[in-house]
Amino acid sequence: MNLLLVTFSLRNSQKDYSQFFVALRGNALQWWHFIEQTCIVTTLHDVNAYTKLLIPHIEKTDSLLVTKIVPHEFQGWLPKDAWDWLNKVSSDSKQLSLPAPFSNLPWLK
């Protein structure tokens, strides 16, 4: 399992970005939104595969950054419930790994 930070700026006020959020949350095992335009997700997808799922739902003028979070290697200023969640999913992510057959799917490459 991967712990990913997804931050975005969706700039077109005329565009319906609902499918972006469906892809963002629908491809996550768990997610939490602590900071505006930022989500942390747990997923079986790696950074590249997760990004490929989101890109079709944004425009060239938008911004998107997806990066892997190393479990238990983060720091900042967040509410206690945010730290509790991050520490729990960090512990969980060390115990799970991507099953071999799933990693061979052609659309994840």
C-alpha positions as a printed NumPy array, in Angstrom:
array([[  0.   ,   0.   ,   0.   ],
       [  1.211,   3.507,  -0.807],
       [  0.672,   6.682,   1.158],
       [  0.429,   9.585,  -1.314],
       [  0.127,  13.336,  -1.017],
       [ -2.035,  14.805,  -3.786],
       [ -2.127,  18.573,  -4.155],
       [ -3.9  ,  20.396,  -6.933],
       [ -5.081,  23.746,  -8.23 ],
       [ -8.193,  23.5  , -10.384],
       [ -8.385,  26.886, -12.059],
       [-11.296,  26.777, -14.531],
       [-14.365,  28.074, -12.685],
       [-16.559,  27.   , -15.64 ],
       [-15.437,  23.343, -15.575],
       [-17.216,  20.612, -13.63 ],
       [-14.389,  18.879, -11.759],
       [-16.622,  16.257, -10.13 ],
       [-14.984,  13.425, -12.112],
       [-11.578,  14.52 , -10.82 ],
       [-12.811,  14.046,  -7.254],
       [-14.476,  10.735,  -8.153],
       [-11.104,   9.524,  -9.507],
       [ -9.189,  10.96 ,  -6.539],
       [-11.329,   9.359,  -3.848],
       [-12.545,   6.36 ,  -5.838],
       [ -9.015,   5.046,  -6.378],
       [ -8.044,   5.455,  -2.749],
       [ -8.466,   2.849,  -0.037],
       [ -8.635,   5.699,   2.474],
       [ -8.319,   9.445,   2.121],
       [ -8.329,  12.529,   4.283],
       [ -8.459,  16.201,   3.43 ],
       [ -6.534,  18.314,   5.97 ],
       [ -5.424,  21.273,   3.87 ],
       [ -7.259,  23.108,   1.099],
       [ -6.604,  21.609,  -2.358],
       [ -4.631,  18.761,  -0.796],
       [ -5.531,  15.154,   0.023],
       [ -3.57 ,  12.319,   1.519],
       [ -4.594,   8.925,   0.214],
       [ -3.716,   5.307,   0.79 ],
       [ -3.837,   3.292,  -2.414],
       [ -2.495,   0.224,  -4.147],
       [ -1.437,   2.472,  -7.053],
       [  2.058,   3.944,  -7.229],
       [  2.659,   7.653,  -7.911],
       [  2.713,   7.258, -11.712],
       [ -0.407,   5.104, -11.928],
       [ -2.371,   7.34 ,  -9.557],
       [ -1.377,  10.442, -11.521],
       [ -2.508,   8.785, -14.776],
       [ -5.934,   8.245, -13.213],
       [ -6.29 ,  11.951, -12.382],
       [ -4.793,  13.664, -15.445],
       [ -7.778,  13.031, -17.786],
       [ -9.955,  15.113, -15.437],
       [ -7.874,  18.306, -15.367],
       [ -6.982,  20.974, -17.903],
       [ -3.627,  22.314, -19.108],
       [ -4.073,  25.417, -16.957],
       [ -4.539,  23.33 , -13.776],
       [ -1.756,  22.04 , -11.534],
       [ -1.306,  18.608,  -9.975],
       [  1.419,  17.113,  -7.79 ],
       [  1.347,  13.51 ,  -6.559],
       [  4.186,  12.356,  -4.342],
       [  4.808,   9.393,  -2.056],
       [  4.938,   9.975,   1.671],
       [  7.445,   7.857,   3.556],
       [  5.546,   6.344,   6.512],
       [  6.27 ,   8.119,   9.802],
       [  8.559,  10.651,   8.068],
       [  6.448,  13.788,   8.105],
       [  6.131,  16.86 ,  10.282],
       [  3.956,  19.938,  10.401],
       [  1.133,  21.714,  12.172],
       [ -2.162,  19.796,  12.032],
       [ -4.997,  18.93 ,  14.448],
       [ -4.545,  15.875,  16.682],
       [ -7.084,  13.805,  14.717],
       [ -5.006,  14.407,  11.565],
       [ -1.847,  13.121,  13.281],
       [ -3.746,  10.13 ,  14.659],
       [ -4.964,   9.228,  11.148],
       [ -1.538,   9.75 ,   9.55 ],
       [  0.193,   7.614,  12.173],
       [ -2.407,   4.858,  11.793],
       [ -2.215,   4.71 ,   7.982],
       [  1.584,   4.922,   8.171],
       [  1.629,   1.844,  10.377],
       [ -0.871,   0.073,   8.102],
       [  1.114,   0.91 ,   4.945],
       [  4.169,  -0.923,   6.25 ],
       [  2.136,  -4.128,   6.598],
       [  0.566,  -4.26 ,   3.116],
       [  2.155,  -4.579,  -0.29 ],
       [  0.909,  -4.582,  -3.863],
       [ -0.063,  -8.103,  -4.982],
       [  2.056,  -9.305,  -7.921],
       [ -0.827,  -9.961, -10.387],
       [ -2.223,  -6.457,  -9.861],
       [  1.094,  -4.797, -10.659],
       [  1.102,  -6.457, -14.114],
       [ -2.07 ,  -4.811, -15.4  ],
       [ -1.216,  -2.979, -18.653],
       [ -3.055,   0.257, -17.795],
       [ -0.868,   0.731, -14.687],
       [  2.317,   0.989, -16.726]])
